Amino acid sequence: MLANLLIGLREGLEAALVVGILIAYVIKIGRRDVLPRIWMGVGIAIALSLGLGAVLTFGAYGLSFEAQELIGGVLSIIATAFVTWMIFWMLRAARGLSKELRSEVDNHLAGAGWGLVLVAFLSVGREGIETALFIWAAVRASGSTVLPLIGAGVGIGLAVVLGYLIYRGVVSINLSRFFTYTGVFLIFVAGGVLAYGVHDLQEAGVLPGLTSLAFDVSAAVPPSSWYGTLLKGVFNFSPATTWLEAAVWLLYVGTVLTVFLRSTLRSTTRREPVAPEPIPQGA
């Protein structure tokens, strides 16, 4: 639940900031008439994300066990790749995000501004697809459905509220620190999802080593215990881990975390990501 709450909060806040920047800018230049176009694009992006989640959840029914494990393993690896890209993209692009979005708005304001539907759709849809895919992989890895989904929903709800308060100028947060801390945490979460995807591929017979265990601490960390459930739900920790799973986890976390921390240190003297300007009173 905690991992999915954080995923929903981070991804939701990114989307909320994007929407806030778009809306604040068109209001600032006096083009309130194109606001419905922006909301239309946001609505289509949300619908697509929910549709993707439904396809991932129900699409594998009726397939053989090996086929389900194969699909689950491949999608877990894809989800890890998406989240890794998202972590570094936000670290690199956040400083110029507001300027880039304003430029996109200027390029699509001609006439009735229908091009803004595409701008909003692409900007929010990216976050929505990443969220749907990664939450699906995390839910599948944890073996539960209700609590992870509740956590994701709470996280997205908090992101909407926080994004609105930032948009109104009511609150201000250090976005650089927020994305840095959550980025480090998500690297460990993504490492667990990747290892679980490798385990799925081993069970599908695609990868070898299913019975070659690096360690088995099931006696010390029973899967049914509260701490076993916590480790499984947050980091996808498996008490019985194969050598291949352990090697993949160590290689991913060690490499990605090192590169991320170095990139963060290089950008410490740069400006924070730009939040949307507070909208005029009475808007």
C-alpha positions as a Python dict, from the first residue, in 0.01 Angstrom:
ca = {
    (1, 'M'): (0, 0, 0),
    (2, 'L'): (281, 242, 93),
    (3, 'A'): (472, 186, -232),
    (4, 'N'): (161, 234, -445),
    (5, 'L'): (60, 542, -244),
    (6, 'L'): (399, 694, -322),
    (7, 'I'): (373, 599, -690),
    (8, 'G'): (27, 755, -712),
    (9, 'L'): (144, 1066, -526),
    (10, 'R'): (454, 1122, -736),
    (11, 'E'): (301, 1049, -1075),
    (12, 'G'): (-21, 1231, -983),
    (13, 'L'): (170, 1538, -868),
    (14, 'E'): (367, 1546, -1193),
    (15, 'A'): (42, 1535, -1390),
    (16, 'A'): (-119, 1796, -1162),
    (17, 'L'): (175, 2032, -1208),
    (18, 'V'): (154, 1992, -1586),
    (19, 'V'): (-218, 2067, -1589),
    (20, 'G'): (-164, 2360, -1353),
    (21, 'I'): (103, 2509, -1580),
    (22, 'L'): (-119, 2475, -1887),
    (23, 'I'): (-423, 2631, -1720),
    (24, 'A'): (-232, 2912, -1550),
    (25, 'Y'): (-66, 3009, -1877),
    (26, 'V'): (-381, 3022, -2092),
    (27, 'I'): (-553, 3227, -1820),
    (28, 'K'): (-254, 3461, -1803),
    (29, 'I'): (-266, 3529, -2180),
    (30, 'G'): (-643, 3574, -2175),
    (31, 'R'): (-747, 3257, -2358),
    (32, 'R'): (-998, 3107, -2114),
    (33, 'D'): (-1196, 2989, -2417),
    (34, 'V'): (-947, 2705, -2471),
    (35, 'L'): (-975, 2567, -2117),
    (36, 'P'): (-1235, 2305, -2225),
    (37, 'R'): (-983, 2177, -2480),
    (38, 'I'): (-725, 2121, -2207),
    (39, 'W'): (-975, 1939, -1985),
    (40, 'M'): (-1084, 1727, -2281),
    (41, 'G'): (-727, 1612, -2336),
    (42, 'V'): (-688, 1537, -1965),
    (43, 'G'): (-1012, 1336, -1965),
    (44, 'I'): (-905, 1129, -2266),
    (45, 'A'): (-567, 1058, -2102),
    (46, 'I'): (-738, 942, -1780),
    (47, 'A'): (-977, 719, -1976),
    (48, 'L'): (-687, 564, -2167),
    (49, 'S'): (-497, 495, -1845),
    (50, 'L'): (-800, 329, -1684),
    (51, 'G'): (-859, 128, -1999),
    (52, 'L'): (-500, 7, -1998),
    (53, 'G'): (-536, -95, -1634),
    (54, 'A'): (-851, -295, -1717),
    (55, 'V'): (-681, -470, -2011),
    (56, 'L'): (-381, -563, -1798),
    (57, 'T'): (-605, -690, -1517),
    (58, 'F'): (-854, -894, -1717),
    (59, 'G'): (-678, -960, -2046),
    (60, 'A'): (-478, -1263, -1930),
    (61, 'Y'): (-776, -1463, -1803),
    (62, 'G'): (-811, -1800, -1975),
    (63, 'L'): (-442, -1828, -2064),
    (64, 'S'): (-220, -2109, -1941),
    (65, 'F'): (-9, -2062, -1628),
    (66, 'E'): (312, -2038, -1831),
    (67, 'A'): (158, -1779, -2065),
    (68, 'Q'): (37, -1568, -1772),
    (69, 'E'): (380, -1581, -1609),
    (70, 'L'): (547, -1490, -1939),
    (71, 'I'): (319, -1188, -1991),
    (72, 'G'): (356, -1084, -1628),
    (73, 'G'): (733, -1109, -1641),
    (74, 'V'): (767, -910, -1962),
    (75, 'L'): (529, -636, -1844),
    (76, 'S'): (709, -613, -1508),
    (77, 'I'): (1036, -550, -1690),
    (78, 'I'): (867, -292, -1915),
    (79, 'A'): (716, -123, -1607),
    (80, 'T'): (1060, -105, -1446),
    (81, 'A'): (1202, 52, -1761),
    (82, 'F'): (920, 311, -1771),
    (83, 'V'): (967, 411, -1407),
    (84, 'T'): (1345, 430, -1442),
    (85, 'W'): (1305, 656, -1745),
    (86, 'M'): (1049, 867, -1557),
    (87, 'I'): (1281, 916, -1259),
    (88, 'F'): (1567, 1045, -1474),
    (89, 'W'): (1341, 1240, -1709),
    (90, 'M'): (1196, 1443, -1425),
    (91, 'L'): (1542, 1504, -1281),
    (92, 'R'): (1666, 1633, -1617),
    (93, 'A'): (1363, 1809, -1764),
    (94, 'A'): (1190, 1960, -1461),
    (95, 'R'): (1380, 2290, -1481),
    (96, 'G'): (1257, 2362, -1832),
    (97, 'L'): (917, 2196, -1803),
    (98, 'S'): (718, 2517, -1764),
    (99, 'K'): (893, 2685, -2057),
    (100, 'E'): (846, 2378, -2278),
    (101, 'L'): (474, 2352, -2201),
    (102, 'R'): (417, 2721, -2265),
    (103, 'S'): (589, 2687, -2599),
    (104, 'E'): (362, 2395, -2687),
    (105, 'V'): (57, 2602, -2594),
    (106, 'D'): (173, 2891, -2812),
    (107, 'N'): (220, 2653, -3106),
    (108, 'H'): (-134, 2514, -3076),
    (109, 'L'): (-339, 2825, -2997),
    (110, 'A'): (-436, 2894, -3356),
    (111, 'G'): (-810, 2917, -3419),
    (112, 'A'): (-1024, 2741, -3160),
    (113, 'G'): (-719, 2582, -2999),
    (114, 'W'): (-811, 2220, -3070),
    (115, 'G'): (-442, 2135, -3079),
    (116, 'L'): (-438, 2183, -2701),
    (117, 'V'): (-639, 1861, -2669),
    (118, 'L'): (-334, 1677, -2800),
    (119, 'V'): (-93, 1877, -2582),
    (120, 'A'): (-287, 1797, -2264),
    (121, 'F'): (-342, 1435, -2369),
    (122, 'L'): (26, 1367, -2435),
    (123, 'S'): (142, 1554, -2124),
    (124, 'V'): (-94, 1375, -1884),
    (125, 'G'): (-122, 1046, -2076),
    (126, 'R'): (246, 971, -2029),
    (127, 'E'): (210, 989, -1653),
    (128, 'G'): (-115, 790, -1660),
    (129, 'I'): (24, 504, -1866),
    (130, 'E'): (335, 480, -1649),
    (131, 'T'): (118, 479, -1337),
    (132, 'A'): (-123, 213, -1466),
    (133, 'L'): (157, -18, -1579),
    (134, 'F'): (370, 12, -1267),
    (135, 'I'): (80, -14, -1023),
    (136, 'W'): (-42, -324, -1207),
    (137, 'A'): (304, -480, -1180),
    (138, 'A'): (332, -387, -810),
    (139, 'V'): (-16, -523, -732),
    (140, 'R'): (60, -848, -912),
    (141, 'A'): (393, -887, -734),
    (142, 'S'): (241, -826, -390),
    (143, 'G'): (-30, -1086, -445),
    (144, 'S'): (-296, -848, -314),
    (145, 'T'): (-546, -623, -485),
    (146, 'V'): (-748, -413, -242),
    (147, 'L'): (-484, -243, -26),
    (148, 'P'): (-242, -158, -311),
    (149, 'L'): (-527, -6, -511),
    (150, 'I'): (-646, 189, -208),
    (151, 'G'): (-291, 317, -157),
    (152, 'A'): (-264, 424, -521),
    (153, 'G'): (-603, 596, -503),
    (154, 'V'): (-507, 782, -184),
    (155, 'G'): (-178, 888, -340),
    (156, 'I'): (-347, 1022, -654),
    (157, 'G'): (-608, 1199, -442),
    (158, 'L'): (-338, 1365, -232),
    (159, 'A'): (-156, 1466, -550),
    (160, 'V'): (-469, 1633, -687),
    (161, 'V'): (-523, 1828, -365),
    (162, 'L'): (-157, 1924, -335),
    (163, 'G'): (-140, 2023, -702),
    (164, 'Y'): (-445, 2246, -661),
    (165, 'L'): (-300, 2414, -352),
    (166, 'I'): (27, 2479, -534),
    (167, 'Y'): (-168, 2609, -831),
    (168, 'R'): (-355, 2851, -608),
    (169, 'G'): (-35, 2961, -439),
    (170, 'V'): (-156, 2837, -101),
    (171, 'V'): (137, 2603, -36),
    (172, 'S'): (493, 2578, -162),
    (173, 'I'): (713, 2268, -151),
    (174, 'N'): (1073, 2199, -244),
    (175, 'L'): (1004, 2001, -561),
    (176, 'S'): (1371, 1914, -614),
    (177, 'R'): (1392, 1740, -279),
    (178, 'F'): (1053, 1576, -326),
    (179, 'F'): (1148, 1420, -658),
    (180, 'T'): (1495, 1325, -531),
    (181, 'Y'): (1371, 1143, -220),
    (182, 'T'): (1086, 970, -398),
    (183, 'G'): (1321, 881, -681),
    (184, 'V'): (1557, 698, -445),
    (185, 'F'): (1266, 511, -287),
    (186, 'L'): (1118, 416, -624),
    (187, 'I'): (1452, 276, -740),
    (188, 'F'): (1430, 16, -462),
    (189, 'V'): (1064, -52, -542),
    (190, 'A'): (1144, -87, -912),
    (191, 'G'): (1428, -324, -830),
    (192, 'G'): (1181, -550, -651),
    (193, 'V'): (938, -539, -943),
    (194, 'L'): (1221, -624, -1183),
    (195, 'A'): (1332, -918, -970),
    (196, 'Y'): (974, -1043, -952),
    (197, 'G'): (950, -1017, -1331),
    (198, 'V'): (1262, -1231, -1362),
    (199, 'H'): (1103, -1486, -1126),
    (200, 'D'): (792, -1492, -1348),
    (201, 'L'): (1007, -1565, -1651),
    (202, 'Q'): (1179, -1843, -1459),
    (203, 'E'): (843, -1997, -1375),
    (204, 'A'): (741, -1965, -1740),
    (205, 'G'): (1051, -2163, -1837),
    (206, 'V'): (1206, -1875, -2032),
    (207, 'L'): (1492, -1818, -1788),
    (208, 'P'): (1683, -2089, -1599),
    (209, 'G'): (1762, -2125, -1229),
    (210, 'L'): (1417, -2149, -1071),
    (211, 'T'): (1537, -2402, -812),
    (212, 'S'): (1880, -2246, -754),
    (213, 'L'): (1828, -2035, -444),
    (214, 'A'): (2069, -1767, -328),
    (215, 'F'): (1899, -1772, 14),
    (216, 'D'): (1582, -1889, 184),
    (217, 'V'): (1489, -1698, 500),
    (218, 'S'): (1126, -1812, 508),
    (219, 'A'): (1170, -1934, 865),
    (220, 'A'): (1298, -1596, 985),
    (221, 'V'): (1071, -1389, 760),
    (222, 'P'): (748, -1586, 715),
    (223, 'P'): (551, -1454, 415),
    (224, 'S'): (236, -1449, 632),
    (225, 'S'): (393, -1235, 908),
    (226, 'W'): (327, -863, 925),
    (227, 'Y'): (689, -777, 849),
    (228, 'G'): (704, -1032, 568),
    (229, 'T'): (388, -882, 422),
    (230, 'L'): (532, -531, 462),
    (231, 'L'): (858, -619, 285),
    (232, 'K'): (667, -797, 10),
    (233, 'G'): (417, -515, -37),
    (234, 'V'): (672, -232, -39),
    (235, 'F'): (986, -382, -194),
    (236, 'N'): (853, -711, -341),
    (237, 'F'): (1099, -895, -119),
    (238, 'S'): (1087, -1273, -158),
    (239, 'P'): (1214, -1482, 138),
    (240, 'A'): (1318, -1751, -113),
    (241, 'T'): (1520, -1572, -380),
    (242, 'T'): (1700, -1733, -671),
    (243, 'W'): (2054, -1644, -770),
    (244, 'L'): (1933, -1479, -1090),
    (245, 'E'): (1677, -1266, -905),
    (246, 'A'): (1938, -1155, -651),
    (247, 'A'): (2195, -1075, -922),
    (248, 'V'): (1944, -874, -1127),
    (249, 'W'): (1828, -679, -820),
    (250, 'L'): (2183, -595, -710),
    (251, 'L'): (2289, -497, -1062),
    (252, 'Y'): (1983, -275, -1118),
    (253, 'V'): (1975, -101, -779),
    (254, 'G'): (2353, -61, -759),
    (255, 'T'): (2383, 86, -1109),
    (256, 'V'): (2070, 301, -1121),
    (257, 'L'): (2107, 437, -767),
    (258, 'T'): (2471, 534, -830),
    (259, 'V'): (2390, 713, -1156),
    (260, 'F'): (2086, 884, -1001),
    (261, 'L'): (2276, 1014, -697),
    (262, 'R'): (2560, 1141, -915),
    (263, 'S'): (2314, 1316, -1145),
    (264, 'T'): (2140, 1468, -843),
    (265, 'L'): (2467, 1601, -702),
    (266, 'R'): (2551, 1763, -1036),
    (267, 'S'): (2219, 1944, -1040),
    (268, 'T'): (2216, 2068, -679),
    (269, 'T'): (2326, 2416, -782),
    (270, 'R'): (2053, 2446, -1043),
    (271, 'R'): (1709, 2591, -989),
    (272, 'E'): (1416, 2385, -862),
    (273, 'P'): (1145, 2257, -1098),
    (274, 'V'): (908, 2539, -1178),
    (275, 'A'): (560, 2508, -1029),
    (276, 'P'): (266, 2674, -1203),
    (277, 'E'): (212, 3041, -1128),
    (278, 'P'): (-72, 3113, -884),
    (279, 'I'): (-382, 3205, -1081),
    (280, 'P'): (-534, 3549, -1039),
    (281, 'Q'): (-779, 3590, -755),
    (282, 'G'): (-1135, 3525, -855),
    (283, 'A'): (-1035, 3306, -1151),
}
